[in-house]
């Protein structure tokens, strides 16, 4: 796919097609790959390309570069294990009803070992049966941060019993970064790309 795919509704501002991207987008795209990644870069062949979200960010390449620098840390240099990162991102997407963010990260979640059942239960929340106390605390932390901008004492105690300060910081900033991205996707009404068709859709809110 070389052009953004049309969605079921018109976006408020159409994503730019790759041929329309300003030259500065090259640096913006490169910024997502840190020089010394802690985690390997994923394969890209046959994977969703995110053209519509990139095409939306292409309207503001300076912002795209700054965000990609930040996001590159969360994707490739986070001190969290990648399963935890995807738990957090999918819970943000579910709470914010961000279909695009959900679809993209369902794919990534499968790459890091989350099962279909776990993905569905992420949308159901931390009180869904089957979570370990630590996983439930991670999901509950997302809810508390989105609701109150603070992890509650009981949740903090569970997290801090296992996670070190760097991991706690990465957890909080992962939630914040993907909350900001969800705001953009929903406000611009970014349509799903065609290569996300068939991905498990965001379940109805419980």
C-alpha positions as CSV (number, residue, x, y, z in Angstrom):
1,X,0.0,0.0,0.0
2,X,1.5,3.3,-1.1
3,X,-1.5,5.5,-0.2
4,X,-3.5,5.9,3.0
5,X,-6.5,3.6,3.0
6,X,-9.9,5.1,3.1
7,X,-11.8,4.5,6.3
8,X,-15.5,4.1,7.0
9,X,-15.8,7.8,7.8
10,X,-13.8,10.8,6.5
11,X,-11.0,12.0,8.7
12,X,-11.2,15.6,9.9
13,X,-7.9,16.2,8.2
14,X,-6.8,13.7,5.6
15,X,-3.5,11.9,6.2
16,X,-0.8,12.8,3.6
17,X,0.2,10.0,1.2
18,X,3.8,9.0,1.3
19,X,4.5,10.9,-1.9
20,X,3.3,14.1,-0.2
21,X,5.4,13.8,2.9
22,X,7.8,16.7,3.4
23,X,11.5,15.9,3.3
24,X,11.7,16.4,7.1
25,X,9.7,13.3,7.6
26,X,12.7,11.2,6.7
27,X,14.5,12.5,9.9
28,X,11.2,12.1,11.8
29,X,10.9,8.4,10.8
30,X,14.6,7.7,11.6
31,X,14.2,9.2,15.1
32,X,12.2,6.2,16.3
33,X,15.2,3.9,16.1
34,X,17.7,4.6,18.9
35,X,21.4,4.0,18.2
36,X,21.8,1.3,20.8
37,X,18.4,-0.4,21.3
38,X,17.8,-2.7,24.3
39,X,15.2,-4.6,22.3
40,X,15.5,-5.8,18.7
41,X,13.9,-4.0,15.9
42,X,10.9,-6.0,14.6
43,X,10.7,-7.4,11.1
44,X,8.7,-5.1,8.9
45,X,8.0,-7.4,5.9
46,X,4.2,-8.1,5.8
47,X,3.5,-6.1,9.0
48,X,1.1,-3.2,9.3
49,X,2.9,0.0,8.2
50,X,0.7,2.6,10.0
51,X,0.5,4.8,7.0
52,X,-2.5,6.7,8.1
53,X,-1.1,7.7,11.5
54,X,2.2,8.5,9.9
55,X,0.5,10.5,7.2
56,X,-1.3,12.5,9.9
57,X,1.9,13.2,11.7
58,X,3.4,14.2,8.4
59,X,1.5,17.5,8.7
60,X,3.9,18.4,11.5
61,X,7.2,16.7,10.9
62,X,9.0,18.6,13.8
63,X,6.5,17.2,16.2
64,X,6.7,13.8,14.6
65,X,10.4,13.7,15.1
66,X,10.1,14.7,18.8
67,X,7.4,12.2,19.5
68,X,9.3,9.4,17.6
69,X,12.4,10.1,19.7
70,X,10.3,9.5,22.8
71,X,8.3,6.6,21.3
72,X,11.6,5.0,20.1
73,X,12.6,4.7,23.8
74,X,9.3,3.2,24.8
75,X,9.5,0.7,21.9
76,X,13.1,-0.3,21.8
77,X,14.9,1.0,25.0
78,X,12.2,0.5,27.7
79,X,13.3,-1.3,30.8
80,X,9.9,-3.0,30.8
81,X,9.6,-6.4,29.2
82,X,7.7,-6.1,25.9
83,X,4.7,-8.1,27.1
84,X,4.2,-5.6,29.8
85,X,4.5,-2.7,27.4
86,X,1.7,-4.2,25.2
87,X,-0.5,-4.8,28.2
88,X,-0.2,-1.1,29.0
89,X,-0.8,0.2,25.5
90,X,-3.7,-2.1,24.8
91,X,-5.4,-1.0,28.1
92,X,-4.9,2.6,27.1
93,X,-6.5,1.9,23.7
94,X,-9.4,0.1,25.3
95,X,-10.1,2.8,27.9
96,X,-9.8,5.6,25.3
97,X,-11.8,3.6,22.7
98,X,-8.9,4.2,20.2
99,X,-9.6,1.6,17.5
100,X,-6.5,2.4,15.5
101,X,-4.2,2.2,18.4
102,X,-5.9,-1.0,19.5
103,X,-5.6,-2.7,16.1
104,X,-1.9,-1.8,15.7
105,X,-1.0,-3.1,19.1
106,X,-3.0,-6.3,18.8
107,X,-0.5,-7.2,16.1
108,X,2.5,-6.3,18.3
109,X,0.9,-8.1,21.3
110,X,0.9,-11.3,19.3
111,X,4.5,-10.8,18.4
112,X,5.5,-10.7,22.1
113,X,3.4,-13.7,23.2
114,X,0.1,-12.3,24.4
115,X,-2.7,-14.8,23.5
116,X,-6.0,-13.9,21.9
117,X,-7.7,-14.6,25.3
118,X,-5.4,-12.3,27.1
119,X,-6.0,-9.5,24.5
120,X,-9.8,-9.8,25.0
121,X,-9.3,-9.8,28.8
122,X,-7.2,-6.6,28.6
123,X,-10.3,-4.8,27.3
124,X,-12.3,-6.3,30.2
125,X,-9.9,-4.8,32.7
126,X,-7.8,-5.7,35.8
127,X,-10.7,-7.5,37.5
128,X,-11.2,-10.0,34.7
129,X,-10.5,-13.6,35.8
130,X,-7.1,-15.1,35.0
131,X,-4.6,-12.2,35.7
132,X,-1.8,-12.7,38.0
133,X,-1.7,-10.1,40.9
134,X,1.2,-8.3,39.1
135,X,-0.6,-8.2,35.7
136,X,-3.8,-7.0,37.3
137,X,-1.8,-4.2,39.0
138,X,-0.3,-3.1,35.7
139,X,-3.7,-2.8,34.1
140,X,-5.1,-1.2,37.2
141,X,-2.3,1.4,37.1
142,X,-3.3,2.4,33.6
143,X,-6.9,2.9,34.8
144,X,-5.8,4.9,37.8
145,X,-3.4,7.1,35.8
146,X,-6.1,7.8,33.2
147,X,-8.7,8.6,35.8
148,X,-6.7,10.4,38.5
149,X,-3.1,10.9,37.1
150,X,-1.8,8.9,40.1
151,X,-1.2,5.3,40.8
152,X,-3.1,4.4,44.0
153,X,-1.2,3.2,47.1
154,X,-2.3,-0.5,46.9
155,X,-1.5,-0.7,43.2
156,X,1.9,1.0,43.8
157,X,2.8,-1.4,46.5
158,X,2.2,-4.4,44.2
159,X,4.1,-2.8,41.4
160,X,7.0,-1.6,43.5
161,X,7.4,-5.0,45.0
162,X,8.7,-6.2,41.6
163,X,9.5,-3.2,39.4
164,X,12.5,-1.0,40.0
165,X,12.3,2.9,39.8
166,X,13.3,2.9,36.1
167,X,10.6,0.4,35.3
168,X,8.0,2.4,37.2
169,X,9.0,5.5,35.3
170,X,8.8,3.7,32.0
171,X,5.4,2.4,32.9
172,X,4.0,5.8,33.7
173,X,5.5,7.4,30.6
174,X,4.3,4.6,28.3
175,X,0.7,5.2,29.5
176,X,1.1,9.0,29.0
177,X,2.7,8.6,25.5
178,X,0.0,6.3,24.2
179,X,-2.8,8.3,25.8
180,X,-1.5,11.4,23.9
181,X,-1.4,9.3,20.7
182,X,-5.0,8.1,21.3
183,X,-6.1,11.7,21.7
184,X,-4.6,12.5,18.3
185,X,-6.1,9.5,16.6
186,X,-9.5,10.0,17.9
187,X,-9.6,13.8,17.4
188,X,-8.3,13.6,13.8
189,X,-10.5,10.6,13.3
190,X,-7.6,8.7,11.7
191,X,-9.1,5.9,9.6
192,X,-7.8,2.3,9.9
193,X,-5.3,1.2,7.2
194,X,-6.3,-1.6,4.9
195,X,-3.5,-3.7,6.2
196,X,-5.2,-3.7,9.7
197,X,-8.3,-5.4,8.3
198,X,-9.0,-8.7,10.0
199,X,-7.3,-7.7,13.3
200,X,-9.3,-8.5,16.4
201,X,-11.5,-5.4,16.8
202,X,-11.8,-3.5,20.0
203,X,-14.5,-5.3,22.1
204,X,-17.4,-3.3,23.4
205,X,-16.8,-1.4,26.6
206,X,-17.7,-3.6,29.7
